[in-house]
Amino acid sequence: MGILLNFQPLVETAPLRHERLRKRGRILAAAFGGIFWLVAASVAAMLATALFYRGHSAAFGPEGGWITIPGPIDKLPPGYTYLADLTLPYRLGMLFAGVTQFGPAVMIMYHLRGLFRLYARGIVFAQENARAFKRMGQWLIVYAVTPFLSVKLLTLLDLVIDKAWFHNTEIYSLGLGIVLFIIAEVMEAGREIEQERDEFV
């Protein structure tokens, strides 16, 4: 006589899934924290270079920047100027352009790190998550439009050097920012509906 054994598949329990989510959230929060500080340090170094660099390995012109490492640039293309030859007003213009164009990237990394810190604490569908998505969406939109605005303002002040403000990244950032903003709105609306249902019950 045979015996029929019926083995039930192992089902991952909710506490185990939550613990795995928190563990992954801690790992990604640390990773994006490192990226955040790396981006922030790179932007700070770039801004300091715009103000204080005196060598001839960097030049700027109508199509963007040109940097050679380690030696100097031997021959400049037409319309390009060594960074060392720029006067203080132009350097301040570059500083303004750097802050407005790369500052949003730093803030995106900051809020992305904050989002995964929430996941590391087990907070997944709360108002804090929706706010993190919304802030990332807002900064992505700012990142998309600030190159155009900064170049136009510097053009009015006759301080523009790099006129190449339009790139594909602006289109991608604008689209992704709008998507994240809509996701945040949906999350907030869903949270409000859930709270109203709980209060009704």
C-alpha contacts under 8 A as a table, 3 or more apart, distances in Angstrom:
res1	aa1	res2	aa2	distance
12	E	16	L	6.51
12	E	17	R	6.74
13	T	16	L	5.34
13	T	17	R	6.38
14	A	17	R	5.09
14	A	18	H	6.13
15	P	18	H	5.03
15	P	19	E	6.11
16	L	19	E	5.08
16	L	20	R	6.22
17	R	20	R	5.12
17	R	21	L	6.15
18	H	21	L	4.98
18	H	22	R	6.16
18	H	122	G	6.62
19	E	22	R	5.06
19	E	23	K	6.11
19	E	122	G	7.89
20	R	23	K	5.04
20	R	24	R	6.15
21	L	24	R	5.22
21	L	25	G	5.94
21	L	119	Y	6.74
21	L	120	A	6.94
21	L	122	G	7.17
22	R	25	G	4.87
22	R	26	R	6.15
22	R	119	Y	5.71
22	R	120	A	3.96
22	R	121	R	6.06
22	R	122	G	5.60
23	K	26	R	5.19
23	K	27	I	6.43
23	K	120	A	6.28
24	R	27	I	5.08
24	R	28	L	6.13
24	R	120	A	7.08
25	G	28	L	5.20
25	G	29	A	5.82
25	G	116	F	5.03
25	G	117	R	6.30
25	G	118	L	7.62
25	G	119	Y	4.98
25	G	120	A	4.18
25	G	121	R	7.92
26	R	29	A	5.04
26	R	30	A	6.16
26	R	116	F	6.95
26	R	117	R	6.47
26	R	119	Y	7.59
26	R	120	A	4.81
27	I	30	A	5.27
27	I	31	A	6.24
28	L	31	A	4.85
28	L	32	F	5.97
28	L	113	R	7.73
28	L	116	F	6.27
29	A	32	F	5.28
29	A	33	G	5.82
29	A	113	R	5.11
29	A	114	G	7.25
29	A	115	L	7.82
29	A	116	F	4.87
29	A	117	R	5.40
29	A	120	A	7.54
30	A	33	G	4.91
30	A	34	G	6.24
30	A	113	R	7.65
31	A	34	G	5.23
31	A	35	I	6.38
32	F	35	I	4.80
32	F	36	F	5.90
32	F	109	M	6.77
32	F	112	L	7.01
32	F	113	R	5.22
33	G	36	F	4.99
33	G	37	W	6.37
33	G	109	M	7.69
33	G	110	Y	7.44
33	G	113	R	5.57
34	G	37	W	5.30
34	G	38	L	6.12
35	I	38	L	4.95
35	I	39	V	6.03
35	I	109	M	7.18
36	F	39	V	5.26
36	F	40	A	6.07
36	F	106	V	6.41
36	F	109	M	5.09
36	F	110	Y	6.00
36	F	113	R	7.59
37	W	40	A	4.97
37	W	41	A	5.96
38	L	41	A	5.19
38	L	42	S	6.10
39	V	42	S	5.04
39	V	43	V	6.15
39	V	105	A	7.89
39	V	106	V	6.25
40	A	43	V	5.22
40	A	44	A	6.15
40	A	106	V	5.83
41	A	44	A	5.03
41	A	45	A	6.09
42	S	45	A	5.11
42	S	46	M	6.13
43	V	46	M	5.01
43	V	47	L	6.17
43	V	98	G	7.73
43	V	102	F	6.82
43	V	103	G	7.79
44	A	47	L	5.16
44	A	48	A	6.16
45	A	48	A	5.08
45	A	49	T	6.09
46	M	49	T	5.02
46	M	50	A	6.26
46	M	98	G	7.87
47	L	50	A	5.05
47	L	51	L	6.53
47	L	95	L	5.78
47	L	98	G	6.61
47	L	99	V	7.78
48	A	51	L	5.26
48	A	52	F	6.01
48	A	53	Y	7.60
49	T	52	F	5.32
49	T	53	Y	4.83
50	A	53	Y	6.28
50	A	83	L	7.57
50	A	91	R	5.88
50	A	92	L	7.96
50	A	94	M	6.43
50	A	95	L	6.29
51	L	88	L	7.83
51	L	91	R	5.68
51	L	92	L	7.13
51	L	95	L	7.17
53	Y	83	L	7.19
53	Y	84	A	6.30
54	R	83	L	7.12
54	R	84	A	4.42
54	R	85	D	7.95
55	G	58	A	7.28
55	G	72	P	7.60
55	G	83	L	7.49
55	G	84	A	5.71
56	H	59	A	7.32
56	H	72	P	5.04
56	H	73	I	6.24
56	H	82	Y	5.95
56	H	83	L	6.93
56	H	84	A	6.32
57	S	67	I	5.60
57	S	68	T	5.23
57	S	69	I	6.81
57	S	70	P	7.44
57	S	71	G	6.30
57	S	72	P	4.13
57	S	73	I	5.35
57	S	82	Y	7.75
58	A	65	G	7.27
58	A	66	W	5.65
58	A	67	I	4.39
58	A	68	T	6.58
58	A	72	P	7.63
58	A	73	I	7.27
58	A	82	Y	6.02
58	A	83	L	5.67
58	A	84	A	7.95
59	A	65	G	5.83
59	A	66	W	5.15
59	A	67	I	6.47
59	A	76	L	7.89
59	A	80	Y	6.30
59	A	81	T	5.32
59	A	82	Y	4.20
59	A	83	L	5.05
60	F	63	E	7.86
60	F	64	G	5.77
60	F	65	G	4.36
60	F	66	W	6.06
60	F	80	Y	5.33
60	F	81	T	5.55
60	F	82	Y	6.58
60	F	83	L	6.71
60	F	161	I	6.61
60	F	162	D	6.45
61	G	64	G	5.48
61	G	65	G	6.41
61	G	79	G	5.59
61	G	80	Y	4.11
61	G	81	T	6.34
61	G	161	I	5.56
61	G	162	D	5.37
61	G	163	K	7.80
62	P	79	G	6.66
62	P	80	Y	7.16
62	P	161	I	6.01
62	P	162	D	4.79
62	P	163	K	5.13
62	P	164	A	6.51
63	E	162	D	6.06
63	E	163	K	6.39
63	E	164	A	5.29
64	G	161	I	7.98
64	G	162	D	4.90
64	G	163	K	7.04
64	G	164	A	5.95
65	G	162	D	7.21
67	I	73	I	7.80
68	T	71	G	6.27
68	T	72	P	6.39
68	T	73	I	6.40
69	I	72	P	7.42
73	I	76	L	6.86
76	L	80	Y	6.02
76	L	81	T	7.31
77	P	80	Y	5.76
81	T	85	D	6.85
81	T	86	L	7.38
82	Y	85	D	5.33
82	Y	86	L	6.93
83	L	86	L	5.45
86	L	90	Y	6.07
86	L	91	R	6.47
87	T	90	Y	5.56
87	T	91	R	6.35
88	L	91	R	4.94
88	L	92	L	6.10
89	P	92	L	5.11
89	P	93	G	6.20
89	P	159	L	7.18
90	Y	93	G	4.87
90	Y	94	M	6.24
90	Y	159	L	5.54
90	Y	160	V	7.50
90	Y	161	I	7.93
91	R	94	M	5.01
91	R	95	L	6.19
92	L	95	L	4.85
92	L	96	F	6.17
93	G	96	F	5.07
93	G	97	A	6.19
93	G	154	L	6.75
93	G	159	L	6.10
93	G	160	V	7.14
94	M	97	A	5.00
94	M	98	G	6.03
95	L	98	G	5.09
95	L	99	V	6.23
96	F	99	V	5.27
96	F	100	T	6.19
96	F	150	S	7.73
97	A	100	T	5.29
97	A	101	Q	5.90
97	A	147	P	7.50
97	A	150	S	5.85
97	A	151	V	7.47
98	G	101	Q	5.28
98	G	102	F	5.65
98	G	103	G	7.38
99	V	102	F	5.56
99	V	103	G	5.02
100	T	103	G	5.64
100	T	104	P	7.14
100	T	146	T	6.05
100	T	147	P	7.36
100	T	150	S	6.98
101	Q	104	P	6.62
101	Q	105	A	7.81
101	Q	143	Y	6.28
101	Q	146	T	5.75
101	Q	147	P	5.63
101	Q	150	S	7.86
102	F	105	A	5.26
102	F	106	V	6.75
102	F	143	Y	7.49
103	G	106	V	5.26
103	G	107	M	6.52
104	P	107	M	5.01
104	P	108	I	6.16
104	P	139	W	5.50
104	P	140	L	7.07
104	P	142	V	6.60
104	P	143	Y	5.36
105	A	108	I	5.10
105	A	109	M	6.45
105	A	139	W	7.53
105	A	140	L	7.67
105	A	143	Y	6.78
106	V	109	M	5.30
106	V	110	Y	6.24
107	M	110	Y	4.84
107	M	111	H	6.26
107	M	136	M	7.76
107	M	139	W	6.82
108	I	111	H	5.38
108	I	112	L	6.09
108	I	135	R	7.85
108	I	136	M	5.32
108	I	139	W	6.06
108	I	140	L	6.98
109	M	112	L	5.00
109	M	113	R	6.10
110	Y	113	R	5.28
110	Y	114	G	6.37
111	H	114	G	4.78
111	H	115	L	6.14
111	H	132	A	5.96
111	H	135	R	6.99
111	H	136	M	6.18
112	L	115	L	5.06
112	L	116	F	6.56
112	L	132	A	7.33
112	L	136	M	7.09
113	R	116	F	5.41
113	R	117	R	6.23
114	G	117	R	4.94
114	G	118	L	6.38
114	G	132	A	7.16
115	L	118	L	5.19
115	L	119	Y	6.57
115	L	129	N	6.30
115	L	132	A	5.84
115	L	133	F	7.71
116	F	119	Y	4.82
116	F	120	A	6.08
117	R	120	A	4.90
117	R	121	R	6.44
118	L	121	R	5.14
118	L	122	G	6.43
118	L	123	I	5.12
118	L	124	V	6.95
118	L	128	E	7.79
118	L	129	N	7.15
119	Y	122	G	4.94
119	Y	123	I	5.19
119	Y	124	V	5.73
120	A	123	I	7.41
123	I	126	A	6.33
123	I	129	N	7.49
124	V	129	N	6.45
125	F	128	E	7.98
125	F	129	N	6.09
125	F	130	A	7.43
125	F	187	M	7.28
125	F	191	R	7.71
126	A	129	N	5.45
126	A	130	A	6.77
126	A	191	R	7.18
127	Q	130	A	5.12
127	Q	131	R	6.18
127	Q	187	M	7.83
127	Q	188	E	6.39
127	Q	191	R	7.30
128	E	131	R	5.09
128	E	132	A	6.21
129	N	132	A	5.08
129	N	133	F	6.33
129	N	184	A	7.97
130	A	133	F	5.16
130	A	134	K	6.12
130	A	183	I	7.78
130	A	184	A	4.58
130	A	185	E	7.28
130	A	187	M	5.82
130	A	188	E	6.10
131	R	134	K	4.97
131	R	135	R	6.05
131	R	184	A	6.72
132	A	135	R	5.22
132	A	136	M	6.23
133	F	136	M	5.21
133	F	137	G	6.15
133	F	180	L	5.77
133	F	181	F	6.57
133	F	183	I	7.33
133	F	184	A	5.46
134	K	137	G	5.00
134	K	138	Q	6.10
134	K	180	L	6.28
134	K	181	F	4.77
134	K	182	I	7.94
134	K	183	I	7.86
134	K	184	A	5.23
134	K	185	E	7.63
135	R	138	Q	4.98
135	R	139	W	6.16
135	R	181	F	7.81
136	M	139	W	5.20
136	M	140	L	6.07
136	M	177	G	6.99
136	M	180	L	7.17
136	M	181	F	7.86
137	G	140	L	5.10
137	G	141	I	6.29
137	G	176	L	7.06
137	G	177	G	3.82
137	G	178	I	6.12
137	G	179	V	7.33
137	G	180	L	4.94
137	G	181	F	4.92
138	Q	141	I	5.20
138	Q	142	V	6.25
138	Q	177	G	6.22
138	Q	178	I	7.91
138	Q	181	F	6.93
139	W	142	V	4.83
139	W	143	Y	5.94
139	W	177	G	7.37
140	L	143	Y	4.91
140	L	144	A	6.27
140	L	173	S	5.29
140	L	174	L	6.24
140	L	176	L	7.17
140	L	177	G	4.81
141	I	144	A	5.06
141	I	145	V	6.49
141	I	173	S	6.33
141	I	174	L	4.91
141	I	177	G	5.25
141	I	178	I	7.15
142	V	145	V	5.37
142	V	146	T	5.88
143	Y	146	T	5.71
143	Y	147	P	7.48
143	Y	170	E	7.14
143	Y	173	S	6.93
143	Y	174	L	7.86
144	A	147	P	6.99
144	A	169	T	7.53
144	A	170	E	4.30
144	A	171	I	6.81
144	A	173	S	5.62
144	A	174	L	5.43
145	V	148	F	5.71
145	V	149	L	6.50
145	V	170	E	7.23
146	T	149	L	4.98
146	T	150	S	5.84
147	P	150	S	5.31
147	P	151	V	6.11
147	P	165	W	5.39
147	P	166	F	7.41
148	F	151	V	5.37
148	F	152	K	6.18
148	F	165	W	5.88
148	F	166	F	7.21
149	L	152	K	5.20
149	L	153	L	6.15
150	S	153	L	5.15
150	S	154	L	6.09
151	V	154	L	5.16
151	V	155	T	5.97
151	V	160	V	6.46
151	V	162	D	7.91
151	V	163	K	6.53
151	V	165	W	6.86
152	K	155	T	5.01
152	K	156	L	6.35
153	L	156	L	5.18
153	L	157	L	6.46
154	L	157	L	4.96
154	L	158	D	5.99
154	L	159	L	5.04
154	L	160	V	4.92
155	T	158	D	4.85
155	T	159	L	5.99
155	T	160	V	5.14
156	L	159	L	7.73
157	L	160	V	7.71
160	V	163	K	6.73
162	D	165	W	7.56
164	A	167	H	7.98
166	F	170	E	6.95
167	H	170	E	5.75
167	H	171	I	7.46
168	N	171	I	5.33
168	N	172	Y	6.45
169	T	172	Y	5.04
169	T	173	S	5.90
170	E	173	S	5.10
170	E	174	L	6.07
171	I	174	L	5.20
171	I	175	G	6.24
172	Y	175	G	5.25
172	Y	176	L	6.05
173	S	176	L	5.18
173	S	177	G	5.82
174	L	177	G	5.11
174	L	178	I	6.24
175	G	178	I	5.31
175	G	179	V	6.32
176	L	179	V	5.05
176	L	180	L	6.15
177	G	180	L	5.22
177	G	181	F	6.09
178	I	181	F	5.07
178	I	182	I	6.24
179	V	182	I	5.20
179	V	183	I	6.20
180	L	183	I	4.98
180	L	184	A	6.16
181	F	184	A	5.13
181	F	185	E	6.34
182	I	185	E	5.01
182	I	186	V	6.23
183	I	186	V	5.10
183	I	187	M	6.16
184	A	187	M	5.05
184	A	188	E	6.17
185	E	188	E	5.18
185	E	189	A	6.15
186	V	189	A	5.08
186	V	190	G	6.05
187	M	190	G	5.10
187	M	191	R	6.10
188	E	191	R	5.04
188	E	192	E	6.22
189	A	192	E	5.13
189	A	193	I	6.24
190	G	193	I	5.10
190	G	194	E	6.19
191	R	194	E	5.11
191	R	195	Q	6.22
192	E	195	Q	5.10
192	E	196	E	6.16
193	I	196	E	5.13
193	I	197	R	6.18
194	E	197	R	5.10
194	E	198	D	6.21
195	Q	198	D	5.07
195	Q	199	E	6.18
196	E	199	E	5.10
196	E	200	F	6.12
197	R	200	F	5.05
197	R	201	V	6.23
198	D	201	V	5.20
